[in-house]
Amino acid sequence: MEKCKNWFNDLSLFKKIVLIVFIIIFCTFLIFFLNLQFLIKQYEKELYQTSAQALNHASASIANEMERIESISDQIISDSIIQENLYQLNQNPNSNRRAVYKRDAYQALFPYTFSNQYIKSINMVLPDGSNICMGNSDDIKKFDSAALKQIAGESKGRIRWVSAVEPGEDVCCLRMLRQLKFLGLNQLADLCLVVDIEALISDSLRNAGYSSDNAPFVLIQNGRRIYPAQPYYDETYSALLEEMEASKRTYTITSIGGEKKFIITGSLPVIGWNYLYFRDYNPIFHNIRLAKLQVIVFSILSCIVALVLMWMVFGRILRHLEFLVRKIRCFGNGTLLPEQIPSYNYEERHDEIGQLHRAFDEMTKSVKVLRDENYDKQLLLRDATIRMLQQQINPHFLYNTLDTINWMAQKYGADDISTMARSLGNLFRISITGQEELIPLAEELSFLDNYIQIQNIRFKDRLNFEMNIPNDISHIQIPKLCI
């Protein structure tokens, strides 16, 4: 932590600002990206649920159409002509009018065949195994006749939907046609309406906004595919149904055969058959992923542009501070400014940078003035010292000369000249020696004695001098040569 702190402190101001702005932009982009991810997931979730609900409408449409077909079967079993002719066939197995009864029953089926576009054929299988068919008689052959007979007998007149032996485009609406006359309820025939389930599913999906061309709609009965005819990952049905039943969800996203699939499940409420609707994930959510990618790319480009602009703007702003630092260094080293530093007039700038430059320039001018003044003072001091030394030469020379006169006067017996030379020499010695401003009174009086001796020789009897000083004040400090 301390190393990071020192590293950050050692960075230049420009790099610090760039680093801080970069961190802010990065954090902003990261938060934006996370929010975008969250919004897209929520949108996809809503899209999944909407798709599942739309498919529920398609399944409800299929169920409603099957209910209409069931109502048609109700009309057939209650048709009086059909009831009467089948009753006569049942009561008169050896009558020569059986062909007439079958013809009349057959003609009575005609309006019901065209009452619904998905009914391919109507079959009434008599107890003797013969079939009265309105439509293609080969349609009934797709179903197991023994199984149909058994199921109809077990149902006791209730409607049952039966799939063909092989998965395909047809299913059968089966019920026992029972005698209504005298409420005998005897079995007259097995009514079998062959329904084009492929056309019914295609129309329902198309009306709901789906297409079954590249998105198989699979009908499952007891874990077995009954539609469409072509196999489509049959081994996955049980696992998918169990997974979605356990999670209580009507959709899932999984990879099958190396392709990502969006799978919706449900059941047809009329008959309880399950269905699975497979759609390719990529084409559905291509626009979402493309929009997400575009937003991310645009955001990254915006961040890069912002960083470049920030780099340029702060570079232009902070380069003036860099110029100021270089000026300070050059001033501290006593060198001239490098030629590569561009000249700039900071007098017209009123921001902080202009104020700093102007203040530094004024300071340098003041320092130069003080430096020049100090240099001049040093020169004056040197000259004064030289003059003082020069002035000291003359007193020393004069003192030595007086001392020589004193000795010559003593040699020739000129006591007055000797006394005057000695006294004058003592006065010169006092003037050129000693740096004290204050001296004791006794010492000042000894200097005075030399001065008086010179004056006595000069003025002879005209000067009368007396000095009376108490001894207790001889130690008082007084200015030198003041008396």
Residue, then its C-alpha position, 0 to 999 in steps of 0.5 A: m500500500e505504501k509503495c502504491k502511495n509513493w508511486f502515485n505521489d511520484l507521478s506528474l500532475f498530468k498523469k495523476i489527472v489522466l489516471i483518475v479520469f480513466i478510473i472514473i470512465f472505466c468504473t462508469f463503463l463497468i456499471f453501465f455494462l452491468n446494468l445493460q446486462f441486467l436489462i437485457k436479461q430482464y428483457e430476454k426473460e420477458l421475451y421468453q415468457t411472451s413467446a411461451q404465452a403466445l404459443n399457449h394461445a396457439s395450443a389453445s387454438i388447437a384445443n378449440e378446433m379439436e373441441r369443435i370436431e368433438s361437437i361435430s361428432d356429437q351432431i353425427i351420433s345424434d343425427s336421426i337419419i344416421q341413428e335410424n339406418l345404423y339401427q336397421l343395420n344392427q337389427n336386420p343383419n340379413s336384410n336385403r336392404r342393408a345396402v340402402y341403409k348404408r347408402d342413406a347413412y353415407q349420404a347423411l355424413f356428407p354435410y359433416t365432412f365439410s363442416n370443418q376444414y381439418i376433417k379428412s374423412i368420417n368413418m363408421v366402423l360397423p360391428d361386422g368390420s365393414n366401414i361406411c366412409m365419407g372421404n378417403s377410405d385409406d385414412i383409417k388404415k393408418f390406425d390399428s383397427a383392433a386398438l381402435k375397437q378396444i379403445a372405443g369399447e372401453s370408452k363407453g361412448r366417451i370421446r378419445w383421441v388416438s394417434a396413428v400407428e406411425p407418427g404422421e399428419d393424422v390423428c383420430c377422434l374416436r367414440m362409440l356410436r350408441q343407439l339412442k332409440f328407446l335409449g337402448l345404448n347398444q353399440l351401433a358403430d365406432l365413429c372415427l373422424v380422421v383429422d389433419i393435425e398437421a394442417l391444424i397445427s400449422d394454421s394455429l402457429r401461423n395465426a399466433g405468429y409462429s412458423s413450423d418450417n424451421a421450428p418443429f412442433v412435436l406432439i408427444q403421447n405417453g412419451r412417444r412422438i406422434y407428430p411430426a413424421q420425421p424424427y427430431y431428437d426423440e431421445t431428449y423428450s423425456a428429459l426435457l419434460e421432466e426438467m421443465e416440470a421440476s423447474k415449473r417453467t414453460y420454457t428452457i434454453t439448451s444446446i441440442g446437436g451442437e445448436k442452441k435451442f429455445i424450447i417451449t413446452g405445454s399440453l393440449p388441455v382437451i386430450g392431455w397430450n404434451y408438446l415441445y416447440f423447438r426454435d433456433y435461439n440465434p435467429i430469435f435473439h440475433n437483433i438483441r445480441l447485435a444491439k447489445l454488441q453495438v451498444i458496447v462497441f459504441s460505449i468503448l469508442s465513446c470512452i476512447v474518444a473521451l480519453v483522447l479529448m481529455w488527454m489533449v485538453f489536459g495536455r494543453i492546460l497542464r503544459h503551462l504548469e510544466f513550463l513553469v516548473r522548467k522555468i523554476r528549475c532553470f532559475g534555481n540552476g542559474t541557467l537560461l530557458p531552453e529554446q524549445i520552451p515556446s514563448y507565451n504571453y501570460e500577461e493576458r491570462h487571468d486564470e490561476i496559471g496566468q497568475l502563477h506565471r506572472a507572480f513567478d516572473e515578478m519574483t524573479k525580477s525582484v530576486k534579480v534586483l536584490r541580487d544586483e543590489n547585494y552585488d553592488k553592496q559587496l563591491l562597496l564593502r570591498d572598496a571600503t575595506i581597501r580604503m580602510l587598509q590604506q588609511q591604516i597604513n598612514p597612522h602606522f607609518l606616522y607612529n613609527t616615524l614619531d617613535t624614531i624622533n623620540w629615540m633621536a631626541q633622547k640621544y641628543g638630550a632634547d627632552d621636550i621633543s622626546t616627550m612630545a613625540r612619545s605622547l603623540g605616538n601614544l595618541f596615534r597608537i590609541s586611535i589605531t588599536g582596540q575595537e572597543e567603543l567603551i573603555p574604563l575611565a582610568e584608561e581614558l585619563s591616561f590618554l588624556d595625560n599624553y594629550i596634556q603633556i603635548q599642550n604643556i610643551r606647546f603653550k608653556d606657562r600659559l596652560n595650567f591644568e589640574m585633574n582631581i578624580p575620585n578613585d571609586i569611579s575609575h572603573i566606569q565605562i566611557p566612550k573612547l577619546c571622549i575627554 
